[in-house]
Amino acid sequence: MSIVITGATGQLGRHVVEALLQRNVPAAEIVAAGRSVEKLADFAARGVQVRAMDYTDATSVAQVLKGGSKVLLVSGNEVGARVDQHRTVIEAAKAQGVELLAYTSVANADTTAMKLAADHQATEAILKDSGSRSPSSATAGTSKTTPTNCRARSPRAHSPERRRRQSQCRGPGGLR
């Protein structure tokens, strides 16, 4: 079983793959997926599995997720098209029996008035309705436990709020 990072050619996806490697996750257990696999050559040289995937191509998504136990769905960047793209990944994850599906939403997607949040709200609803085990759906559609909210925002390094957020991000079955 492996950890699949979608959107690994982008800034966030690359950071996540790098963080997993720094935490001594075996490179062979990491799948870095993106549209331009040539941008992932440095990870491939370190033993990370590199696979081509396009959110608009259900076949490529299913192939990448096959055998994955944990998947990080990095939000697409095509506003207006990404809800359908995200749906493709969520449905493939369910069909492939993925154990944990995490989604990089926007902070407080359920309450924000930010115009771009609509895509995230729709994706979180699809994720919740899918029945997939996910940090996002664990709080009934709020993004309080999504990876985008896992970095400490508390002014005190060891505050109870920071410890709570860290436990949500690294808790049992988390991405590590």
VEXVO-105752 format. One record per residue (C-alpha): residue in one letter; x, y, z. Coordinates in steps of 0.5 Angstrom, whole numbers, padded with zeros to 4 digits, always signed. Each point is the difference from the previous one (the first is absolute). Layout:
<rs>
AXYZ/...
</rs>
This chain:
<rs>
M+0000+0000+0000/S+0002+0007-0001/I-0001+0007+0001/V-0002+0004-0006/I+0001+0007-0001/T-0004+0004-0006/G+0002+0006-0003/A+0007-0002+0002/T+0003+0005-0005/G-0002+0006+0003/Q+0002+0004+0006/L-0004-0004+0006/G+0001-0007-0003/R+0007+0001-0001/H+0001+0002+0007/V-0005-0006+0003/V+0005-0005-0004/E+0006+0004+0003/A-0003+0000+0007/L-0002-0008+0000/L+0007-0001-0003/Q+0003+0004+0006/R-0004-0004+0005/N+0003-0007-0003/V-0006-0002-0003/P+0003-0005-0005/A+0001+0003-0007/A-0003-0006-0003/E-0007+0001+0004/I-0001+0007-0003/V-0003+0001-0007/A+0001+0007-0002/A-0005+0001-0006/G-0001+0006-0004/R-0002+0002-0008/S+0008+0001-0001/V+0004-0005+0002/E+0006+0003-0002/K+0000+0005+0005/L+0000-0006+0005/A+0007-0003-0002/D+0003+0002+0006/F-0005-0004+0004/A+0001-0006-0004/A+0007+0000+0000/R-0001+0000+0008/G-0004-0007-0001/V-0007+0004+0000/Q-0005-0003-0004/V-0002+0005-0006/R-0006-0001-0004/A-0004+0004-0005/M-0007+0003+0002/D-0005+0005-0002/Y-0006+0001+0004/T-0004+0001-0006/D+0002-0008-0002/A-0004-0005+0004/T+0004-0005-0003/S+0007+0003+0002/V-0003+0002+0007/A-0002-0008+0001/Q+0007-0002-0002/V+0004+0004+0005/L-0005-0001+0006/K+0000-0008-0001/G+0004-0003+0006/G+0000+0007+0004/S-0002+0000+0007/K+0000+0007+0001/V-0001+0006-0005/L+0001+0007+0001/L-0004+0004-0005/V+0003+0006-0002/S-0005+0005-0002/G+0000+0001-0007/N+0001+0007-0003/E-0005+0001-0006/V-0005+0004+0004/G-0007-0002-0003/A+0002-0007-0002/R+0003-0003+0006/V-0006-0002+0004/D-0001-0005-0006/Q+0008-0002+0000/H+0000-0001+0008/R-0007-0004-0001/T+0004-0005-0005/V+0006-0001+0005/I-0005-0001+0006/E-0004-0005-0004/A+0006-0004-0002/A+0003+0000+0007/K-0007-0003+0002/A+0000-0005-0005/Q+0008-0002+0001/G-0002-0001+0008/V+0005+0006+0002/E+0000+0000+0008/L+0001+0007+0001/L-0001+0006-0005/A+0002+0007+0002/Y-0002+0006-0004/T+0004+0007+0000/S-0006+0005+0001/V-0001+0007+0002/A+0000+0002+0007/N-0007+0000+0003/A-0003-0002-0006/D-0006-0001+0003/T-0001+0007+0002/T+0004+0005-0004/A-0003+0005-0005/M+0007-0001-0004/K-0003-0001-0008/L+0005-0005-0001/A-0002-0004+0006/A-0006-0003-0004/D+0004-0005-0004/H+0003-0002+0007/Q-0007+0000+0003/A-0003-0005-0006/T+0006-0004+0001/E-0001-0001+0007/A-0007-0002-0001/I+0002-0005-0005/L+0005-0003+0005/K-0005+0000+0005/D-0005-0004-0004/S+0005-0005-0003/G+0001-0003+0007/S+0007+0000-0001/R+0004+0000+0007/S+0003+0007+0000/P+0003+0006+0005/S-0005+0004-0004/S-0006-0004+0001/A+0001-0001+0007/T-0003+0006+0002/A-0006+0000-0004/G+0003+0004-0006/T+0004+0005+0003/S+0007+0001-0001/K+0003+0001+0007/T+0004-0006-0001/T+0002+0000-0007/P+0007+0000-0002/T+0000+0008-0002/N-0002+0001+0008/C+0006-0004+0003/R+0005+0005+0001/A+0000+0003+0006/R-0003+0007+0000/S+0000+0001+0008/P+0005+0005+0002/R+0003-0004+0006/A+0004-0006-0003/H-0003-0005+0005/S-0007+0002+0001/P-0006-0004+0001/E-0003+0002-0006/R+0006-0002-0004/R+0001-0007+0003/R-0008-0001-0002/R+0002+0002-0007/Q+0006-0004+0000/S-0004-0006+0002/Q-0005+0000-0005/C+0005+0001-0005/R+0005-0006+0002/G-0005-0004+0004/P-0002-0007-0001/G+0000-0002-0007/G+0002+0007-0003/L+0005+0001-0005/R+0006+0000+0005/
</rs>
